[in-house]
Amino acid sequence: MSQRPGVNIIPLHGKVPQIHDSAFIAPGCSIIGDVTIGADSSIWYNCVVRADVNRIVIGQRTNVQDGSVLHCDTPTPHRPEGYPLIIGDDVLIGHMAMVHGCTIEDRGFVGLGAIVMNGSVIGSDAMLGAGAMLTEGKVMEPRTLWAGRPAKYFRDLSDEMIAGMQGGVTNYTENAKHHAVAVAEALAG
């Protein structure tokens, strides 16, 4: 486990967070328990990624923006696997999102302040709008936009909108490199 000044990396129940060396974890974040974070992903300022009762897997080039909370849920007799949080590659999770015990497939998008609940699925190239709440067990098909509280299907996404989301992934991946340098300089300072 590499040193990450200003980041709380907390082993729990014998599980140590596994963070790829190329991932950017901003100061003020807490990464707890059975967490895996892939290459070139970024966890931005003041996020909590807490895998204390199940696992959290974050793929490559995924970004979790400032103030977001990621958690999972406990196994039960009716659901022995519980609700791990599985996030694919090239996913965008907007500022102040709450993402809990769900699956976000590759290139999925969670808007600013949105809530994603246990057992729900955001399909590949799908977008959950800002402030939306995807309730327990709902499944968003690939390439769809859902919005509202509770979230409902709104429309299919165009190729142009999907390309715009992927432009956001590229921008965050590059911006994370600049922040990593700035953080290192500030801490050396």
Backbone bond lengths (Angstrom), bond angles and torsions (degrees), N, CA, C in turn:
res aa  C-N    CA-C-N  psi(-1)  N-CA   C-N-CA  omega(-1)  CA-C   N-CA-C  phi
1 M - - - 1.474 - - 1.529 108.17 -
2 S 1.316 117.40 119.68 1.464 120.56 -179.39 1.527 110.58 -77.74
3 Q 1.309 114.90 156.59 1.457 120.77 177.81 1.528 109.41 -72.81
4 R 1.301 115.19 137.65 1.463 121.14 177.08 1.520 106.71 -137.12
5 P 1.338 117.10 88.33 1.463 120.50 -176.35 1.525 112.33 -56.37
6 G 1.310 115.47 137.14 1.462 121.61 178.46 1.509 114.44 83.19
7 V 1.344 117.19 -1.43 1.459 122.38 179.76 1.524 108.25 -109.57
8 N 1.321 116.73 132.17 1.462 121.28 175.00 1.523 108.75 -87.62
9 I 1.325 116.45 106.04 1.462 121.79 175.78 1.525 105.66 -107.83
10 I 1.332 115.60 112.88 1.455 120.67 -169.31 1.527 110.56 -121.80
11 P 1.352 117.09 109.94 1.465 119.26 172.07 1.533 109.28 -67.17
12 L 1.329 116.26 147.45 1.465 120.30 -179.71 1.520 108.78 -151.38
13 H 1.333 116.25 138.12 1.467 122.08 179.77 1.525 111.72 53.50
14 G 1.327 116.74 36.97 1.453 121.15 178.96 1.518 114.75 76.61
15 K 1.316 117.98 5.35 1.473 122.52 179.91 1.527 109.42 -107.21
16 V 1.336 115.12 125.95 1.454 121.71 179.55 1.530 108.01 -107.58
17 P 1.324 118.35 129.59 1.464 118.98 176.94 1.525 111.65 -53.26
18 Q 1.337 115.45 135.23 1.461 122.73 178.57 1.526 107.31 -108.26
19 I 1.315 115.60 109.52 1.460 121.78 -174.74 1.521 108.49 -120.49
20 H 1.315 116.89 121.93 1.465 120.61 179.29 1.527 109.16 -60.27
21 D 1.336 115.95 142.14 1.468 120.57 -177.24 1.527 113.06 -58.04
22 S 1.338 117.70 -29.00 1.469 120.32 -178.46 1.529 113.36 -83.82
23 A 1.327 117.93 -6.41 1.472 120.62 -179.83 1.523 109.69 -74.74
24 F 1.325 115.71 142.27 1.464 121.48 175.21 1.520 108.36 -99.20
25 I 1.332 116.13 122.40 1.456 122.42 174.52 1.524 106.20 -118.36
26 A 1.316 117.54 114.30 1.461 122.09 -174.70 1.520 111.37 -72.95
27 P 1.328 116.13 150.87 1.468 119.09 173.24 1.526 110.49 -56.22
28 G 1.311 115.01 146.53 1.458 121.46 179.99 1.510 113.34 94.96
29 C 1.337 117.75 -7.51 1.466 121.09 178.88 1.525 110.58 -84.19
30 S 1.322 114.85 153.57 1.459 122.18 171.26 1.524 107.89 -122.46
31 I 1.328 116.30 124.23 1.455 123.68 179.42 1.529 105.61 -119.37
32 I 1.342 117.10 115.59 1.457 121.26 -165.68 1.523 110.98 -127.94
33 G 1.338 116.61 127.11 1.454 122.30 168.58 1.508 115.04 80.30
34 D 1.339 115.92 -139.72 1.460 124.51 -170.22 1.530 110.98 -81.81
35 V 1.333 114.95 70.32 1.469 122.91 -176.56 1.517 108.73 -114.86
36 T 1.327 116.37 136.74 1.463 122.86 171.31 1.519 107.69 -124.29
37 I 1.332 116.38 127.84 1.470 121.99 179.65 1.521 108.06 -123.56
38 G 1.340 116.83 124.53 1.456 123.09 -173.78 1.513 114.86 -81.69
39 A 1.322 114.30 175.39 1.459 123.67 -176.71 1.528 112.00 -58.70
40 D 1.333 114.28 138.24 1.466 123.86 174.38 1.522 113.74 61.03
41 S 1.326 117.50 16.16 1.466 120.04 173.55 1.519 109.17 -81.37
42 S 1.319 116.36 164.10 1.466 120.32 179.96 1.519 109.90 -140.15
43 I 1.323 113.70 134.69 1.457 122.18 174.84 1.521 104.62 -116.85
44 W 1.326 116.71 114.95 1.454 121.55 -168.86 1.524 111.56 -88.13
45 Y 1.299 116.10 178.22 1.465 124.19 -167.60 1.533 112.71 -53.89
46 N 1.342 112.75 132.58 1.470 122.93 172.40 1.522 114.77 64.30
47 C 1.312 116.75 34.11 1.467 120.70 172.75 1.524 110.13 -91.16
48 V 1.326 115.42 154.70 1.460 122.23 173.04 1.519 107.62 -121.06
49 V 1.336 115.99 126.58 1.461 123.13 175.99 1.528 104.84 -122.48
50 R 1.337 116.56 99.55 1.469 121.27 -169.54 1.526 110.58 -116.86
51 A 1.335 114.64 105.59 1.459 121.90 178.67 1.526 108.75 -110.01
52 D 1.308 115.72 69.69 1.464 120.96 -176.92 1.523 112.98 -95.99
53 V 1.333 118.28 -23.25 1.468 121.39 -176.96 1.527 112.95 -120.37
54 N 1.319 117.16 -1.46 1.454 123.34 178.33 1.521 105.76 -167.40
55 R 1.312 118.53 -169.39 1.463 120.51 -176.82 1.524 111.17 -105.34
56 I 1.332 113.68 156.26 1.461 122.39 172.86 1.521 107.18 -127.32
57 V 1.328 116.12 127.07 1.459 122.30 177.85 1.520 107.48 -121.99
58 I 1.331 115.78 125.94 1.460 123.11 177.73 1.517 107.18 -119.58
59 G 1.323 117.31 123.79 1.457 122.40 -175.27 1.516 113.89 -72.71
60 Q 1.307 115.79 -158.07 1.459 123.34 -177.66 1.531 111.26 -90.26
61 R 1.331 115.01 145.73 1.481 123.36 175.36 1.530 112.57 58.26
62 T 1.297 116.05 23.48 1.471 121.11 177.60 1.516 108.27 -91.62
63 N 1.332 116.68 143.54 1.463 118.47 176.33 1.518 110.05 -123.41
64 V 1.335 113.76 139.23 1.456 123.39 177.09 1.524 104.76 -118.09
65 Q 1.328 116.46 110.90 1.457 120.65 -168.48 1.528 112.17 -85.07
66 D 1.313 114.19 166.52 1.457 125.23 -168.35 1.523 114.46 -43.65
67 G 1.338 114.78 133.72 1.458 122.30 172.74 1.512 115.65 76.51
68 S 1.317 118.59 7.32 1.470 120.12 -179.09 1.526 111.11 -78.17
69 V 1.327 115.26 154.08 1.464 122.31 177.96 1.514 108.57 -122.68
70 L 1.338 116.15 125.24 1.463 123.10 178.31 1.516 108.18 -117.83
71 H 1.334 117.07 130.24 1.464 122.13 -179.74 1.518 108.73 -146.73
72 C 1.301 115.90 173.36 1.464 123.97 -178.49 1.524 106.69 -132.91
73 D 1.346 118.15 -174.30 1.459 118.17 179.98 1.521 111.22 -139.59
74 T 1.299 114.38 159.46 1.455 125.42 -169.99 1.521 113.41 -71.58
75 P 1.355 116.53 142.70 1.465 119.03 169.41 1.536 110.61 -61.47
76 T 1.332 115.74 147.83 1.462 122.01 177.04 1.524 108.11 -131.98
77 P 1.328 118.73 167.29 1.466 119.66 176.91 1.532 112.72 -58.49
78 H 1.333 116.88 -31.81 1.469 120.87 -179.49 1.521 112.90 -84.83
79 R 1.318 116.46 -18.30 1.472 121.75 178.39 1.528 108.03 -141.99
80 P 1.345 116.97 80.14 1.460 120.49 -173.46 1.522 114.44 -60.41
81 E 1.337 117.02 -26.54 1.467 119.12 177.76 1.524 112.14 -80.67
82 G 1.333 117.61 -8.63 1.461 121.06 -178.07 1.511 110.51 63.50
83 Y 1.302 115.25 -147.79 1.461 121.49 179.93 1.527 109.00 -130.71
84 P 1.340 117.24 84.41 1.464 117.65 172.28 1.531 108.84 -67.91
85 L 1.306 116.18 163.27 1.462 121.74 174.60 1.526 107.20 -107.82
86 I 1.324 115.83 114.30 1.466 121.57 -176.77 1.530 108.03 -117.96
87 I 1.321 115.37 118.07 1.463 122.10 -177.85 1.527 107.38 -121.16
88 G 1.324 117.04 126.14 1.456 122.48 -175.77 1.514 113.74 -77.26
89 D 1.317 115.03 -161.73 1.467 123.92 179.02 1.525 110.01 -85.61
90 D 1.339 115.22 150.17 1.477 122.67 172.26 1.526 112.55 59.39
91 V 1.321 116.45 36.80 1.469 122.83 179.45 1.521 109.13 -94.55
92 L 1.332 116.77 141.44 1.466 123.02 172.84 1.526 108.41 -109.43
93 I 1.323 116.73 126.02 1.469 122.00 174.70 1.517 106.54 -121.00
94 G 1.332 116.36 113.69 1.463 122.76 -173.56 1.511 113.89 -69.09
95 H 1.316 114.75 166.73 1.459 123.23 -179.21 1.536 111.11 -53.37
96 M 1.324 115.02 139.75 1.478 123.57 172.74 1.530 113.26 60.60
97 A 1.323 117.58 27.59 1.466 120.24 175.95 1.533 109.72 -79.61
98 M 1.333 115.92 154.20 1.458 122.15 173.00 1.520 106.77 -120.88
99 V 1.327 115.92 115.04 1.456 122.37 -172.80 1.527 107.23 -121.90
100 H 1.336 117.03 119.29 1.468 120.68 -166.43 1.528 111.34 -136.57
101 G 1.331 117.02 116.19 1.460 122.40 168.96 1.510 115.50 52.76
102 C 1.316 117.26 43.28 1.467 121.71 -174.82 1.523 110.11 -130.16
103 T 1.313 116.14 -175.21 1.466 122.09 174.72 1.523 108.26 -125.23
104 I 1.322 115.04 130.95 1.463 121.22 173.04 1.525 105.55 -119.57
105 E 1.316 115.64 113.02 1.454 120.15 -176.84 1.528 110.58 -75.39
106 D 1.343 115.55 167.67 1.463 121.83 -178.11 1.527 111.20 -47.60
107 R 1.328 114.09 134.54 1.465 123.81 175.53 1.529 113.62 68.50
108 G 1.320 117.23 15.99 1.460 120.15 174.53 1.522 111.03 -71.19
109 F 1.322 116.00 163.73 1.469 122.00 -176.15 1.522 108.64 -137.75
110 V 1.336 115.91 130.87 1.462 122.81 174.82 1.520 106.50 -117.61
111 G 1.328 117.10 119.25 1.459 121.73 -175.77 1.513 114.28 -71.82
112 L 1.317 115.37 168.22 1.464 122.90 179.31 1.526 110.78 -52.41
113 G 1.325 116.16 130.80 1.457 120.85 174.02 1.514 115.69 66.70
114 A 1.320 117.97 11.91 1.468 120.43 -179.54 1.532 110.67 -77.58
115 I 1.326 115.20 160.49 1.462 123.17 177.64 1.525 107.72 -123.59
116 V 1.334 115.66 131.22 1.460 121.92 177.81 1.523 106.64 -123.63
117 M 1.329 117.64 121.34 1.462 121.79 -170.16 1.526 113.15 -103.32
118 N 1.327 115.63 169.74 1.458 124.36 -176.09 1.523 113.27 -45.55
119 G 1.342 114.80 136.38 1.451 121.43 171.83 1.511 115.48 73.80
120 S 1.321 117.53 -0.02 1.455 119.27 179.23 1.528 109.66 -84.80
121 V 1.332 115.31 161.87 1.463 121.36 -177.62 1.528 108.53 -135.20
122 I 1.328 114.85 131.10 1.460 121.51 170.53 1.522 105.82 -106.43
123 G 1.329 116.69 114.57 1.460 121.98 -175.81 1.520 112.87 -69.25
124 S 1.326 115.70 168.01 1.467 122.08 177.86 1.521 110.33 -55.86
125 D 1.329 115.52 135.34 1.463 122.61 176.79 1.525 112.97 61.23
126 A 1.329 117.80 20.17 1.467 121.30 177.28 1.524 109.61 -96.81
127 M 1.326 115.86 155.72 1.460 122.08 -177.46 1.525 110.42 -127.79
128 L 1.341 115.55 126.79 1.459 122.42 170.10 1.520 106.29 -98.11
129 G 1.322 117.49 118.76 1.458 122.27 -173.47 1.514 114.56 -64.15
130 A 1.321 115.87 160.77 1.458 122.90 178.70 1.526 110.03 -55.38
131 G 1.328 115.59 135.10 1.457 121.85 176.43 1.518 115.14 74.16
132 A 1.319 117.89 1.53 1.471 121.07 -177.68 1.531 110.88 -75.60
133 M 1.329 115.82 161.16 1.461 121.32 175.39 1.524 108.17 -129.99
134 L 1.345 115.17 109.79 1.460 121.29 177.12 1.522 107.11 -88.46
135 T 1.325 116.34 108.41 1.462 121.28 -172.62 1.528 111.48 -75.70
136 E 1.324 113.88 166.42 1.455 122.85 -172.57 1.530 112.02 -51.84
137 G 1.338 114.69 129.68 1.455 121.45 173.64 1.510 116.58 79.94
138 K 1.322 119.47 -3.20 1.473 121.15 179.46 1.528 110.39 -72.45
139 V 1.319 116.13 144.43 1.458 121.70 -179.34 1.521 109.22 -121.84
140 M 1.326 115.59 119.04 1.460 122.16 175.06 1.517 108.19 -90.79
141 E 1.299 117.11 121.79 1.460 120.95 178.02 1.533 109.88 -66.82
142 P 1.346 117.63 156.22 1.463 120.55 175.94 1.527 111.44 -54.71
143 R 1.341 114.57 147.43 1.465 123.20 172.69 1.532 113.29 63.05
144 T 1.340 117.26 29.61 1.458 120.05 177.38 1.521 110.43 -117.04
145 L 1.323 114.88 156.50 1.463 123.16 173.58 1.517 107.40 -111.10
146 W 1.339 115.66 127.11 1.456 121.78 173.60 1.517 107.98 -119.19
147 A 1.334 116.89 146.33 1.460 121.37 -179.23 1.519 109.41 -149.51
148 G 1.336 115.64 163.40 1.459 122.42 175.42 1.519 113.85 100.78
149 R 1.349 114.21 174.56 1.475 122.86 179.42 1.510 108.14 -132.01
150 P 1.317 119.57 98.00 1.458 127.59 3.07 1.527 111.19 -75.97
151 A 1.335 115.13 154.86 1.467 120.43 -177.94 1.517 110.50 -69.49
152 K 1.326 113.77 142.29 1.466 121.94 176.66 1.524 108.28 -137.03
153 Y 1.323 114.54 158.02 1.462 120.31 177.28 1.525 109.25 -57.20
154 F 1.329 115.69 133.61 1.458 121.16 179.62 1.534 111.12 -112.27
155 R 1.351 116.41 -50.06 1.469 120.07 177.97 1.531 109.22 -172.38
156 D 1.322 115.85 169.57 1.464 120.84 172.30 1.523 108.64 -78.88
157 L 1.335 115.58 153.93 1.463 120.70 179.01 1.520 110.39 -93.67
158 S 1.312 115.31 141.72 1.463 121.23 177.51 1.536 109.54 -79.75
159 D 1.322 115.32 162.65 1.465 120.45 174.94 1.528 110.60 -57.90
160 E 1.322 116.17 -36.97 1.461 120.71 -179.95 1.529 111.67 -64.17
161 M 1.322 117.66 -42.31 1.469 120.38 178.55 1.527 110.91 -65.63
162 I 1.315 116.61 -40.25 1.467 120.47 179.23 1.525 109.90 -65.23
163 A 1.329 117.19 -41.39 1.467 120.26 176.83 1.535 110.60 -62.12
164 G 1.327 116.95 -37.61 1.466 120.65 177.45 1.513 112.05 -62.89
165 M 1.343 116.76 -40.28 1.466 119.91 177.31 1.527 109.84 -62.75
166 Q 1.319 117.20 -42.52 1.462 119.68 -179.32 1.526 111.75 -69.37
167 G 1.333 117.04 -28.78 1.462 119.92 171.51 1.517 110.91 -61.90
168 G 1.327 116.35 -36.82 1.462 120.73 176.21 1.519 112.10 -63.63
169 V 1.325 116.89 -38.92 1.475 120.60 176.98 1.520 109.69 -61.08
170 T 1.336 116.72 -47.12 1.465 120.89 -179.97 1.521 110.79 -60.91
171 N 1.335 116.60 -44.32 1.470 120.30 179.89 1.526 111.47 -61.41
172 Y 1.343 117.17 -44.74 1.469 119.69 -179.71 1.522 111.75 -67.40
173 T 1.320 118.03 -36.41 1.463 120.58 178.52 1.528 110.14 -63.14
174 E 1.319 116.68 -43.35 1.473 120.50 178.70 1.529 111.42 -70.54
175 N 1.323 116.95 -43.49 1.458 120.46 -178.90 1.528 111.04 -62.35
176 A 1.321 117.91 -35.02 1.466 121.50 178.88 1.526 110.50 -60.52
177 K 1.330 117.54 -36.95 1.471 120.47 178.67 1.519 110.45 -63.32
178 H 1.323 117.86 -40.54 1.465 121.67 178.44 1.527 110.55 -66.38
179 H 1.319 116.56 -42.26 1.465 119.61 178.87 1.521 111.32 -65.74
180 A 1.324 118.42 -37.85 1.466 121.00 178.59 1.531 110.25 -59.35
181 V 1.332 116.95 -43.03 1.465 120.98 178.19 1.525 110.11 -65.81
182 A 1.336 117.32 -46.55 1.466 120.88 -178.61 1.530 111.31 -62.19
183 V 1.322 117.75 -40.81 1.464 121.52 178.91 1.527 109.75 -64.27
184 A 1.342 116.72 -45.87 1.470 120.05 179.64 1.532 111.19 -60.55
185 E 1.337 116.96 -42.32 1.467 120.61 178.42 1.515 111.59 -65.29
186 A 1.330 116.85 -42.41 1.471 120.56 180.00 1.532 111.27 -63.52
187 L 1.320 116.41 -40.44 1.461 120.11 -178.55 1.532 111.84 -74.16
188 A 1.332 116.66 -27.61 1.455 120.55 179.32 1.534 111.46 -78.10
189 G 1.298 114.03 -22.24 1.338 126.40 -173.04 1.338 151.14 -36.25
